[in-house]
Amino acid sequence: MISLLVISGSPVPGASTDILLRQAADAVRRGLRGAARVRTTFVKLNDLRILPCQACGEAPTPQFCFFDDDMAPLYRELARCDCLLFGSPIHFDTVSSQAKLFIDRCNCVRPADFRGADPDHGFLKLIARKRPGAMVLVSGERQWTEGARRVIAGFFKWAEVTNEGLLTYRTRGLEAGEAAGSAAALAEADALGHRLAGLLRRRCG
């Protein structure tokens, strides 16, 4: 069984971010047909109750965090997933506030190693195994996407996710779900999903 976690940082129902993430996830499932069953979990961060990171300065080990909110089950999904698709619209040259809230709360997947258990690292890795992942970024035609890519790339490294691809879609208007009408964007999402499926298939074999 392959566990595929799909996280959307878009606050908009039926957003292009969601459409492209779901398209890529469908391609992962199709690419693994006959090799492995896929359990897909789609998370819309805007639907969750997530507190901002409080920079506690203490390791919550063995738990992921001191706070018990909707991040608790999401931490577990993140830890056990075999593949991660993460998407966000571009807000002020970076990820959405929903995406950033989630990423900030994932700081504790590598809490500070106050007891010196791993002097070469300085942090405890609560998620030890690496998994493939990919990003979806949706922006306006003139928006800068590199800031958001760097934020997600840093999160991927922190959460032991290898970045295997980036899909960037630039909207032409303000209509939600515009990507559904873009054959090129949907084909790119398909290609991204099939690339991830190929990596996962090799693991299954």
Residue frames as a rotation matrix with the C-alpha (Angstrom) as fourth column:
MET 1
0.575 0.818 0.000 0.00
0.818 -0.575 0.000 0.00
0.000 0.000 -1.000 0.00
ILE 2
-0.593 -0.701 0.396 1.36
0.708 -0.688 -0.158 3.42
0.383 0.186 0.905 -1.04
SER 3
0.267 0.635 -0.725 0.26
0.860 -0.497 -0.119 6.37
-0.435 -0.591 -0.679 1.09
LEU 4
-0.458 -0.325 0.827 -0.05
0.740 -0.656 0.152 9.57
0.493 0.681 0.541 -0.96
LEU 5
0.005 0.400 -0.917 -0.53
0.791 -0.563 -0.241 12.81
-0.612 -0.723 -0.319 0.98
VAL 6
-0.306 0.013 0.952 -1.84
0.766 -0.590 0.255 15.81
0.565 0.807 0.171 -0.97
ILE 7
-0.108 0.185 -0.977 -1.84
0.823 -0.535 -0.192 19.20
-0.558 -0.824 -0.094 0.78
SER 8
-0.017 0.188 0.982 -3.42
0.773 -0.620 0.132 22.35
0.634 0.761 -0.135 -0.63
GLY 9
-0.602 -0.270 -0.752 -2.66
0.711 -0.608 -0.351 25.78
-0.362 -0.746 0.558 0.79
SER 10
-0.819 0.357 0.450 -5.34
0.085 -0.699 0.710 27.50
0.568 0.619 0.542 -1.27
PRO 11
-0.823 0.564 -0.062 -8.24
-0.025 -0.146 -0.989 29.05
-0.567 -0.813 0.134 0.66
VAL 12
-0.382 0.669 -0.637 -10.46
-0.894 -0.441 0.073 29.08
-0.232 0.598 0.767 -2.45
PRO 13
0.104 0.491 0.865 -12.98
-0.116 0.870 -0.480 26.28
-0.988 -0.050 0.148 -3.09
GLY 14
0.755 0.229 0.615 -12.35
0.493 0.422 -0.761 24.62
-0.434 0.877 0.205 -6.45
ALA 15
0.543 -0.607 -0.581 -9.05
-0.502 -0.789 0.355 26.45
-0.673 0.099 -0.733 -6.85
SER 16
0.693 -0.398 -0.601 -6.60
-0.550 0.248 -0.797 25.81
0.466 0.884 -0.047 -9.67
THR 17
-0.361 -0.834 0.417 -4.15
-0.914 0.228 -0.336 24.65
0.186 -0.502 -0.844 -6.99
ASP 18
-0.089 0.429 0.899 -6.58
-0.569 0.719 -0.399 21.91
-0.817 -0.547 0.180 -5.94
ILE 19
0.846 0.488 -0.216 -7.36
-0.430 0.383 -0.817 20.91
-0.316 0.784 0.534 -9.51
LEU 20
0.372 -0.787 -0.493 -3.71
-0.686 0.125 -0.717 20.47
0.625 0.605 -0.493 -10.46
LEU 21
-0.505 -0.504 0.701 -2.89
-0.852 0.419 -0.313 18.62
-0.136 -0.755 -0.641 -7.24
ARG 22
0.232 0.682 0.694 -5.79
-0.453 0.707 -0.543 16.21
-0.861 -0.188 0.473 -7.81
GLN 23
0.855 0.034 -0.518 -4.76
-0.511 0.235 -0.827 15.72
0.094 0.971 0.218 -11.44
ALA 24
-0.128 -0.980 -0.151 -1.21
-0.822 0.190 -0.537 14.84
0.555 0.055 -0.830 -10.39
ALA 25
-0.429 0.027 0.903 -2.52
-0.740 0.563 -0.368 12.52
-0.518 -0.826 -0.222 -7.66
ASP 26
0.680 0.717 0.150 -4.74
-0.448 0.569 -0.689 10.73
-0.580 0.401 0.709 -10.18
ALA 27
0.588 -0.540 -0.603 -1.69
-0.620 0.178 -0.764 10.26
0.520 0.823 -0.230 -12.41
VAL 28
-0.481 -0.729 0.487 0.23
-0.873 0.347 -0.342 8.72
0.081 -0.590 -0.803 -9.50
ARG 29
-0.002 0.573 0.820 -2.60
-0.527 0.696 -0.488 6.22
-0.850 -0.433 0.300 -8.97
ARG 30
0.895 0.344 -0.285 -2.77
-0.407 0.364 -0.838 5.39
-0.185 0.865 0.466 -12.68
GLY 31
0.249 -0.900 -0.357 0.98
-0.793 0.022 -0.609 5.01
0.556 0.435 -0.709 -12.87
LEU 32
-0.644 -0.493 0.586 0.99
-0.759 0.509 -0.406 2.52
-0.098 -0.706 -0.701 -10.01
ARG 33
0.450 0.890 0.076 -1.95
-0.857 0.454 -0.242 0.46
-0.250 0.044 0.967 -11.24
GLY 34
0.826 -0.098 -0.555 -0.99
-0.162 0.902 -0.401 -3.19
0.540 0.421 0.729 -11.15
ALA 35
-0.186 -0.967 -0.174 2.02
0.110 0.156 -0.982 -2.51
0.976 -0.202 0.077 -8.95
ALA 36
-0.867 -0.096 -0.489 0.53
0.491 -0.008 -0.871 -1.18
0.080 -0.995 0.054 -5.71
ARG 37
0.297 0.955 0.017 -2.68
0.874 -0.279 0.397 0.11
0.384 -0.103 -0.918 -4.19
VAL 38
-0.721 -0.511 0.468 -2.66
0.344 -0.850 -0.398 3.83
0.601 -0.127 0.789 -3.39
ARG 39
0.180 0.708 -0.683 -4.26
0.983 -0.157 0.097 5.41
-0.038 -0.689 -0.724 -0.35
THR 40
-0.484 -0.324 0.813 -4.76
0.511 -0.859 -0.038 9.12
0.710 0.397 0.581 -1.07
THR 41
0.104 0.464 -0.880 -5.38
0.935 -0.347 -0.072 11.73
-0.338 -0.815 -0.470 1.62
PHE 42
-0.226 -0.101 0.969 -6.31
0.605 -0.794 0.058 15.20
0.764 0.599 0.241 0.35
VAL 43
-0.078 0.102 -0.992 -5.96
0.938 -0.330 -0.108 17.99
-0.338 -0.938 -0.070 2.92
LYS 44
0.193 0.200 0.961 -7.37
0.498 -0.863 0.080 21.47
0.845 0.463 -0.266 2.44
LEU 45
-0.643 -0.601 -0.475 -5.46
0.684 -0.171 -0.709 23.47
0.345 -0.781 0.521 5.06
ASN 46
-0.768 0.371 0.521 -8.07
-0.362 -0.924 0.125 26.22
0.528 -0.093 0.844 5.11
ASP 47
0.260 0.925 -0.276 -10.59
-0.283 0.346 0.895 23.74
0.923 -0.155 0.352 6.53
LEU 48
0.114 -0.319 -0.941 -8.42
0.744 0.655 -0.132 22.95
0.658 -0.685 0.312 9.56
ARG 49
0.950 0.096 0.298 -7.99
-0.139 -0.723 0.677 24.65
0.280 -0.684 -0.673 12.91
ILE 50
0.322 -0.926 -0.199 -4.26
0.833 0.377 -0.405 25.24
0.450 -0.036 0.892 13.16
LEU 51
0.874 -0.089 -0.478 -2.62
0.274 -0.723 0.634 27.47
-0.402 -0.685 -0.608 15.75
PRO 52
0.707 -0.706 0.044 0.40
-0.394 -0.444 -0.805 29.57
0.588 0.552 -0.592 14.76
CYS 53
0.210 -0.745 -0.633 3.78
0.659 0.586 -0.472 28.24
0.723 -0.318 0.613 15.88
GLN 54
0.973 0.194 0.123 4.60
0.025 -0.622 0.782 29.61
0.228 -0.758 -0.611 19.34
ALA 55
0.204 -0.978 0.039 8.39
-0.235 -0.088 -0.968 29.05
0.950 0.189 -0.248 19.09
CYS 56
0.941 0.337 -0.030 8.29
-0.066 0.268 0.961 27.13
0.332 -0.902 0.275 22.38
GLY 57
0.200 -0.956 0.214 12.03
-0.832 -0.281 -0.478 26.52
0.517 -0.083 -0.852 22.41
GLU 58
-0.279 -0.251 0.927 11.58
-0.740 0.672 -0.040 23.06
-0.613 -0.697 -0.373 23.93
ALA 59
-0.812 -0.051 -0.582 11.51
-0.459 0.672 0.581 19.67
0.362 0.739 -0.569 22.28
PRO 60
0.061 0.932 0.358 8.02
-0.998 0.065 0.000 18.09
-0.023 -0.357 0.934 22.46
THR 61
-0.344 -0.282 -0.896 9.48
-0.484 0.871 -0.088 14.59
0.805 0.403 -0.436 21.96
PRO 62
-0.744 -0.233 0.627 8.07
0.303 0.719 0.626 11.97
-0.596 0.655 -0.464 21.76
GLN 63
0.394 0.909 0.140 5.15
0.633 -0.157 -0.758 14.00
-0.667 0.387 -0.637 20.39
PHE 64
-0.085 -0.373 0.924 5.42
0.938 -0.342 -0.051 16.28
0.335 0.863 0.379 17.39
CYS 65
-0.460 0.026 0.887 4.04
-0.007 -1.000 0.026 19.33
0.888 0.005 0.460 19.19
PHE 66
-0.977 0.110 -0.185 2.82
0.183 -0.022 -0.983 20.53
-0.113 -0.994 0.002 22.57
PHE 67
-0.532 0.813 -0.236 -0.45
-0.731 -0.582 -0.358 21.80
-0.428 -0.018 0.903 21.06
ASP 68
-0.723 0.397 0.565 -3.35
0.436 0.897 -0.071 19.48
-0.535 0.195 -0.822 20.34
ASP 69
-0.042 0.705 -0.708 -5.18
-0.578 -0.595 -0.559 20.92
-0.815 0.386 0.432 17.35
ASP 70
0.866 0.497 0.043 -5.87
-0.253 0.510 -0.822 19.75
-0.431 0.701 0.568 13.80
MET 71
0.217 -0.870 -0.443 -2.14
-0.926 -0.039 -0.376 19.43
0.310 0.492 -0.814 13.15
ALA 72
-0.116 -0.318 0.941 -2.01
-0.748 0.651 0.128 16.30
-0.654 -0.689 -0.313 15.34
PRO 73
0.527 0.306 0.793 -3.48
0.178 0.872 -0.455 13.89
-0.831 0.381 0.405 12.74
LEU 74
0.967 -0.186 -0.172 -1.70
-0.227 -0.332 -0.916 15.77
0.113 0.925 -0.363 9.96
TYR 75
0.084 -0.963 0.257 1.67
-0.978 -0.031 0.205 15.15
-0.190 -0.269 -0.944 11.60
ARG 76
-0.037 -0.056 0.998 0.88
-0.234 0.971 0.046 11.43
-0.972 -0.232 -0.049 11.57
GLU 77
0.868 0.384 0.315 -0.10
0.227 0.258 -0.939 11.55
-0.442 0.887 0.137 7.90
LEU 78
0.716 -0.660 -0.229 3.09
-0.673 -0.563 -0.480 13.41
0.188 0.498 -0.847 7.07
ALA 79
-0.079 -0.800 0.595 5.23
-0.871 0.346 0.350 10.91
-0.486 -0.491 -0.723 8.96
ARG 80
-0.101 0.076 0.992 3.72
0.004 0.997 -0.076 7.82
-0.995 -0.004 -0.101 7.33
CYS 81
0.811 0.481 -0.332 3.19
-0.306 -0.135 -0.942 9.03
-0.498 0.866 0.037 3.77
ASP 82
0.201 -0.710 0.675 5.25
0.667 0.604 0.436 7.52
-0.717 0.363 0.595 0.97
CYS 83
-0.541 -0.297 0.787 4.83
0.798 -0.476 0.370 10.53
0.265 0.828 0.494 -1.31
LEU 84
-0.091 0.467 -0.880 3.83
0.609 -0.673 -0.420 14.18
-0.788 -0.574 -0.223 -0.81
LEU 85
-0.285 0.111 0.952 2.20
0.802 -0.516 0.301 16.61
0.524 0.849 0.058 -3.21
PHE 86
-0.143 0.155 -0.978 2.17
0.766 -0.608 -0.209 20.16
-0.626 -0.779 -0.032 -1.84
GLY 87
-0.294 0.102 0.950 0.53
0.827 -0.472 0.307 23.12
0.480 0.876 0.055 -3.52
SER 88
-0.099 0.256 -0.962 -0.03
0.691 -0.678 -0.252 26.79
-0.716 -0.690 -0.109 -2.84
PRO 89
0.722 0.242 0.648 -1.12
0.615 -0.654 -0.441 29.95
0.317 0.717 -0.621 -4.59
ILE 90
-0.459 -0.885 0.077 1.35
0.789 -0.446 -0.423 32.82
0.408 -0.133 0.903 -4.56
HIS 91
0.778 0.627 -0.043 0.48
0.560 -0.660 0.501 35.51
0.285 -0.414 -0.864 -1.99
PHE 92
0.887 -0.461 0.033 2.87
-0.446 -0.836 0.320 38.47
-0.120 -0.299 -0.947 -1.73
ASP 93
0.271 -0.827 -0.492 5.69
-0.799 0.092 -0.594 36.56
0.537 0.555 -0.636 -3.47
THR 94
-0.813 -0.520 0.263 5.50
-0.581 0.684 -0.441 33.54
0.050 -0.511 -0.858 -1.18
VAL 95
-0.748 0.562 -0.352 3.15
0.469 0.824 0.319 30.72
0.469 0.073 -0.880 -0.13
SER 96
0.127 0.897 0.424 -0.32
-0.032 -0.423 0.905 31.43
0.991 -0.128 -0.025 1.23
SER 97
-0.242 -0.167 0.956 -0.82
-0.901 -0.327 -0.286 32.14
0.360 -0.930 -0.071 4.92
GLN 98
0.775 0.560 0.292 -2.49
-0.625 0.747 0.226 28.73
-0.091 -0.358 0.929 5.26
ALA 99
0.743 -0.562 -0.365 0.55
0.221 0.720 -0.658 26.99
0.632 0.408 0.659 3.76
LYS 100
-0.187 -0.873 0.450 3.01
-0.264 -0.396 -0.879 29.01
0.946 -0.283 -0.157 5.83
LEU 101
0.221 0.360 0.907 1.08
-0.965 -0.057 0.257 28.29
0.144 -0.931 0.334 9.03
PHE 102
0.988 0.157 -0.007 1.37
-0.156 0.986 0.056 24.55
0.015 -0.054 0.998 8.35
ILE 103
0.447 -0.888 -0.107 5.05
0.275 0.250 -0.928 24.77
0.851 0.385 0.356 7.39
ASP 104
-0.149 -0.495 0.856 5.93
-0.665 -0.590 -0.457 26.78
0.731 -0.638 -0.241 10.50
ARG 105
0.505 0.420 0.754 4.23
-0.852 0.382 0.358 24.18
-0.138 -0.823 0.550 12.70
CYS 106
0.950 -0.215 -0.226 6.40
0.129 0.931 -0.343 21.51
0.284 0.297 0.912 11.07
ASN 107
0.229 -0.897 0.378 9.49
-0.722 -0.417 -0.553 23.05
0.653 -0.146 -0.743 12.61
CYS 108
0.123 -0.139 0.983 9.11
-0.938 0.308 0.161 20.51
-0.325 -0.941 -0.093 15.41
VAL 109
0.987 0.095 -0.128 9.59
-0.135 0.926 -0.353 17.50
0.085 0.366 0.927 13.13
ARG 110
0.159 -0.971 -0.179 13.26
0.577 0.238 -0.781 18.32
0.801 0.021 0.598 13.84
PRO 111
0.970 0.226 0.091 13.28
0.060 -0.582 0.811 19.59
0.236 -0.781 -0.578 17.43
ALA 112
0.284 -0.907 0.310 16.49
-0.755 -0.411 -0.511 20.92
0.591 -0.089 -0.801 18.92
ASP 113
0.450 -0.249 -0.857 18.72
0.362 0.929 -0.080 18.20
0.816 -0.274 0.508 20.40
PHE 114
0.594 -0.155 0.790 19.14
-0.612 -0.724 0.318 19.73
0.522 -0.672 -0.525 23.85
ARG 115
0.815 -0.228 0.532 20.63
-0.334 0.566 0.754 16.54
-0.473 -0.792 0.385 25.32
GLY 116
0.004 -0.903 -0.429 23.28
-0.950 -0.137 0.280 16.10
-0.312 0.406 -0.859 22.66
ALA 117
0.429 0.228 0.874 22.02
-0.103 0.974 -0.203 12.74
-0.897 -0.003 0.441 21.40
ASP 118
0.557 -0.252 0.791 23.25
0.823 0.297 -0.484 13.61
-0.113 0.921 0.373 17.90
PRO 119
0.253 -0.501 -0.828 26.14
0.303 -0.771 0.560 16.10
-0.919 -0.392 -0.043 18.27
ASP 120
-0.745 -0.569 0.348 26.86
0.478 -0.090 0.874 16.04
-0.466 0.817 0.339 14.54
HIS 121
-0.389 0.694 0.605 23.37
0.782 -0.099 0.616 17.26
0.487 0.713 -0.505 13.70
GLY 122
-0.999 -0.012 0.053 22.03
-0.020 -0.825 -0.565 19.40
0.051 -0.565 0.824 16.53
PHE 123
-0.232 0.973 0.003 18.44
-0.973 -0.232 -0.018 18.36
-0.017 -0.007 1.000 15.80
LEU 124
-0.612 0.148 0.777 16.45
-0.115 0.955 -0.272 15.18
-0.783 -0.256 -0.568 16.30
LYS 125
-0.747 0.359 -0.560 14.90
-0.608 -0.028 0.793 13.74
0.269 0.933 0.239 13.15
LEU 126
-0.355 0.708 0.610 11.41
-0.498 0.409 -0.765 12.56
-0.791 -0.576 0.207 14.10
ILE 127
0.871 0.492 -0.012 10.87
-0.262 0.442 -0.858 11.54
-0.417 0.750 0.513 10.47
ALA 128
0.072 -0.963 0.258 13.82
-0.239 0.235 0.942 9.41
-0.968 -0.130 -0.213 9.44
ARG 129
-0.235 -0.198 0.952 13.00
0.696 0.649 0.307 7.98
-0.678 0.735 -0.015 6.00
LYS 130
-0.726 -0.074 -0.684 13.11
-0.340 -0.826 0.450 10.02
-0.598 0.559 0.575 2.81
ARG 131
0.017 0.801 0.599 10.10
0.647 0.448 -0.617 10.12
-0.762 0.398 -0.511 0.48
PRO 132
-0.776 -0.246 0.581 9.60
0.621 -0.460 0.635 11.68
0.111 0.853 0.509 -2.99
GLY 133
0.076 0.822 -0.564 7.48
0.644 -0.472 -0.602 14.77
-0.761 -0.317 -0.566 -3.36
ALA 134
-0.569 -0.203 0.797 6.59
0.777 -0.451 0.440 17.58
0.270 0.869 0.414 -5.72
MET 135
-0.587 0.283 -0.759 5.24
0.297 -0.796 -0.527 21.13
-0.753 -0.535 0.383 -5.68
VAL 136
-0.103 0.583 0.806 2.39
0.944 -0.198 0.263 22.94
0.313 0.788 -0.530 -7.42
LEU 137
-0.576 -0.105 -0.811 2.46
0.448 -0.870 -0.206 26.75
-0.684 -0.482 0.548 -7.46
VAL 138
0.094 0.695 0.713 -0.31
0.982 -0.184 0.049 28.91
0.165 0.695 -0.699 -8.92
SER 139
-0.444 -0.337 -0.830 0.28
0.513 -0.856 0.073 32.59
-0.735 -0.393 0.552 -9.58
GLY 140
0.737 0.542 -0.404 -0.75
0.029 -0.622 -0.782 35.56
-0.675 0.565 -0.474 -11.64
GLU 141
0.866 -0.351 0.355 1.07
0.439 0.197 -0.877 36.24
0.238 0.915 0.324 -14.89
ARG 142
0.372 -0.740 0.560 3.57
-0.172 -0.648 -0.742 38.68
0.912 0.180 -0.368 -13.36
GLN 143
0.854 -0.001 0.520 4.05
-0.520 -0.035 0.854 37.23
0.017 -0.999 -0.031 -9.87
TRP 144
-0.178 -0.977 -0.114 7.41
-0.842 0.211 -0.496 36.01
0.509 0.008 -0.861 -8.57
THR 145
0.778 0.548 -0.306 7.30
-0.377 0.798 0.470 32.31
0.502 -0.251 0.828 -7.69
GLU 146
-0.019 -0.896 -0.444 10.86
0.021 0.444 -0.896 31.70
1.000 -0.026 0.010 -6.53
GLY 147
-0.512 -0.138 0.848 10.16
-0.772 -0.360 -0.524 32.86
0.377 -0.923 0.078 -2.97
ALA 148
0.477 0.779 0.406 7.43
-0.867 0.492 0.076 30.26
-0.141 -0.389 0.911 -2.54
ARG 149
0.692 -0.269 -0.670 9.55
-0.156 0.851 -0.502 27.56
0.705 0.452 0.547 -4.16
ARG 150
-0.392 -0.914 0.102 12.35
-0.262 0.004 -0.965 28.23
0.882 -0.405 -0.241 -1.67
VAL 151
-0.241 0.381 0.892 9.97
-0.970 -0.113 -0.214 28.08
0.019 -0.918 0.397 1.30
ILE 152
0.795 0.606 0.035 8.54
-0.605 0.795 -0.039 24.72
-0.051 0.009 0.999 0.22
ALA 153
0.420 -0.723 -0.549 11.99
-0.101 0.564 -0.820 23.38
0.902 0.400 0.164 -0.69
GLY 154
-0.539 -0.616 0.575 13.18
-0.615 -0.179 -0.768 24.21
0.576 -0.767 -0.282 2.83
PHE 155
0.154 0.702 0.696 10.15
-0.949 0.301 -0.094 22.47
-0.276 -0.646 0.712 4.31
PHE 156
0.829 0.132 -0.544 10.76
-0.375 0.852 -0.366 19.42
0.415 0.507 0.755 2.10
LYS 157
-0.120 -0.959 -0.255 14.34
-0.209 0.276 -0.938 19.14
0.971 -0.059 -0.234 3.32
TRP 158
-0.540 -0.045 0.840 13.20
-0.821 -0.193 -0.538 19.50
0.186 -0.980 0.067 6.95
ALA 159
0.289 0.803 0.522 10.51
-0.828 0.483 -0.284 16.82
-0.480 -0.350 0.804 6.54
GLU 160
-0.511 -0.619 0.596 12.75
-0.235 0.768 0.596 14.36
-0.827 0.165 -0.538 4.64
VAL 161
0.624 0.684 0.378 10.95
0.303 0.235 -0.924 14.84
-0.720 0.691 -0.060 1.31
THR 162
-0.557 -0.816 0.158 13.03
0.441 -0.129 0.888 14.84
-0.704 0.564 0.431 -1.88
ASN 163
0.147 0.606 -0.782 11.86
-0.386 -0.693 -0.609 17.41
-0.911 0.391 0.132 -4.40
GLU 164
-0.443 -0.271 0.855 11.13
0.497 0.719 0.486 15.57
-0.746 0.640 -0.184 -7.64
GLY 165
-0.521 0.232 0.822 9.37
0.797 -0.213 0.565 18.28
0.306 0.949 -0.073 -9.59
LEU 166
-0.592 0.328 -0.736 7.68
0.203 -0.823 -0.530 21.67
-0.780 -0.463 0.421 -9.78
LEU 167
-0.259 0.604 0.754 4.55
0.937 -0.032 0.347 22.63
0.233 0.796 -0.558 -11.68
THR 168
-0.699 0.047 -0.714 3.99
0.238 -0.926 -0.294 26.37
-0.674 -0.376 0.636 -12.04
TYR 169
-0.199 0.720 0.665 0.70
0.969 0.043 0.243 27.59
0.146 0.692 -0.707 -13.47
ARG 170
-0.913 -0.123 -0.389 0.10
0.187 -0.974 -0.130 31.24
-0.363 -0.192 0.912 -14.25
THR 171
-0.042 0.991 0.130 -3.52
0.836 0.106 -0.539 32.35
-0.548 0.086 -0.832 -14.35
ARG 172
-0.693 -0.142 0.707 -4.80
0.613 -0.632 0.474 34.91
0.380 0.762 0.525 -16.81
GLY 173
-0.103 0.731 0.675 -7.73
-0.218 -0.679 0.701 36.14
0.971 -0.075 0.229 -14.72
LEU 174
-0.661 -0.091 0.745 -9.29
-0.733 -0.135 -0.666 35.92
0.161 -0.987 0.023 -11.28
GLU 175
0.390 0.884 -0.259 -11.69
-0.808 0.463 0.365 33.05
0.442 0.067 0.894 -11.94
ALA 176
-0.057 -0.360 0.931 -11.31
-0.790 0.586 0.178 30.12
-0.610 -0.726 -0.318 -9.54
GLY 177
0.227 0.130 0.965 -10.44
0.097 0.983 -0.155 26.82
-0.969 0.129 0.211 -11.16
GLU 178
0.544 -0.015 -0.839 -9.11
-0.736 -0.489 -0.469 28.29
-0.403 0.872 -0.277 -14.37
ALA 179
-0.499 -0.867 0.009 -6.57
-0.773 0.450 0.447 25.48
-0.391 0.216 -0.895 -14.68
ALA 180
-0.114 0.536 0.837 -9.37
0.076 0.844 -0.530 23.01
-0.991 0.003 -0.137 -15.42
GLY 181
0.867 0.497 -0.031 -9.60
0.045 -0.139 -0.989 24.56
-0.496 0.856 -0.143 -18.89
SER 182
0.342 -0.832 -0.437 -5.88
-0.925 -0.381 0.001 24.41
-0.167 0.403 -0.900 -19.60
ALA 183
0.977 0.018 -0.212 -4.94
-0.086 0.945 -0.314 21.24
0.194 0.325 0.925 -21.45
ALA 184
0.200 -0.980 -0.013 -1.26
-0.128 -0.013 -0.992 22.14
0.971 0.200 -0.128 -21.12
ALA 185
-0.259 -0.272 0.927 -1.43
-0.907 -0.263 -0.330 22.55
0.334 -0.926 -0.178 -17.34
LEU 186
0.642 0.565 0.519 -3.38
-0.701 0.706 0.099 19.31
-0.311 -0.427 0.849 -16.90
ALA 187
0.842 -0.403 -0.359 -0.88
0.041 0.711 -0.702 17.47
0.538 0.577 0.615 -19.09
GLU 188
-0.139 -0.927 0.348 1.98
-0.432 -0.260 -0.864 18.87
0.891 -0.271 -0.364 -17.01
ALA 189
0.026 0.241 0.970 0.24
-0.994 0.113 -0.002 17.68
-0.110 -0.964 0.242 -13.85
ASP 190
0.950 0.310 -0.041 -0.16
-0.312 0.928 -0.204 14.24
-0.025 0.207 0.978 -15.43
ALA 191
0.449 -0.857 -0.252 3.54
-0.013 0.276 -0.961 14.14
0.893 0.435 0.113 -16.29
LEU 192
-0.270 -0.527 0.806 4.47
-0.802 -0.340 -0.491 15.15
0.533 -0.779 -0.331 -12.74
GLY 193
0.411 0.533 0.740 2.28
-0.851 0.515 0.101 12.41
-0.327 -0.671 0.665 -11.28
HIS 194
0.965 -0.072 -0.254 3.66
-0.067 0.862 -0.502 9.77
0.255 0.502 0.827 -13.63
ARG 195
0.061 -0.993 0.100 7.22
-0.351 -0.115 -0.929 10.79
0.935 0.021 -0.355 -12.70
LEU 196
-0.240 -0.081 0.967 6.41
-0.970 -0.014 -0.242 10.25
0.033 -0.997 -0.076 -9.03
ALA 197
0.765 0.588 0.264 4.68
-0.585 0.805 -0.097 6.96
-0.270 -0.080 0.960 -9.84
GLY 198
0.646 -0.598 -0.476 7.82
-0.138 0.521 -0.842 5.77
0.751 0.609 0.254 -11.62
LEU 199
-0.369 -0.795 0.482 9.91
-0.642 -0.157 -0.751 6.48
0.672 -0.586 -0.452 -8.53
LEU 200
-0.036 0.458 0.888 7.40
-0.945 0.273 -0.178 4.73
-0.324 -0.846 0.423 -6.28
ARG 201
0.867 0.372 -0.332 7.08
-0.481 0.799 -0.361 1.77
0.131 0.473 0.871 -8.65
ARG 202
0.109 -0.915 -0.387 10.83
-0.289 0.344 -0.894 1.14
0.951 0.209 -0.227 -8.41
ARG 203
-0.538 -0.251 0.805 10.49
-0.826 -0.032 -0.562 1.08
0.167 -0.968 -0.190 -4.63
CYS 204
0.432 0.797 0.422 7.66
-0.828 0.536 -0.165 -1.45
-0.357 -0.279 0.891 -4.88
GLY 205
0.797 -0.120 -0.591 9.70
-0.336 0.727 -0.600 -3.70
0.502 0.677 0.539 -7.14
